[in-house]
């Protein structure tokens, strides 16, 4: 089974995923923030690093999806999904002017 937890920054997704994983002994796949080479640069200059950050997250989550598809008879909880990047975060970056139309396309 694949359970995906979505929501805004600070909503408690990671905490919920951790709690579910601990309680039910499910594997948890967390959002790649610790070793993300673009995250701090993004917060310093969103316009410059928005595209790079989104590509990093998309790549990371695609790898998670591939890993999930290879699992059999195991429940996994995913902290954020690939769909949020494409349909929510990238769109918000475009709408706020932090990502160009070219990069968004």
Secondary structure, DSSP 8 states (H G I E B T S, - for coil): -EEEE---TTSSHHHHHHHHHHHHT-EEE--S-TT-SSHHHHHH-HHHHHHHHHHHHHHHHHHHHHHHHH--S--EEEES-HHHIIIIIHHHHHHHTSS-HHHH-
